[in-house]
Amino acid sequence: MVEEVGQGKHEIVLTNRNLLEVSGVVSVECFDSEEFLLQTDCGFLGFRGQDLHIKNLDLELGNVAIEGHFTEFHYFDASLPRAQKQKNFLGRLFR
């Protein structure tokens, strides 16, 4: 199966480095209080921080709002398999 990237509108709004609002979200792949991996219309988006938690989630509209202290954002290559994206993102923590 080939992932289609860029089919919808995708925006990221970071307010005061502690509130992140993302549109164009297809799914929340994995998350905990220090990292999230989202599938968006523009590919996979991973980010890290401290005390992260979901404030609002509406996958029908493709919106998610997350609170916490954000330190890093990264888009993953759309051609990588989903398991590899999760492994790369989570695996870097334990190096």
PyMOL commands that set and color helices and strands:
alter all, ss='L'
color gray80, all
select helices_A, chain A and resi 82-94
alter helices_A, ss='H'
color red, helices_A
select strands_A, chain A and resi 11-15+19-23+25-31+35-40+43-58+63-76
alter strands_A, ss='S'
color yellow, strands_A
deselect
rebuild
show_as cartoon
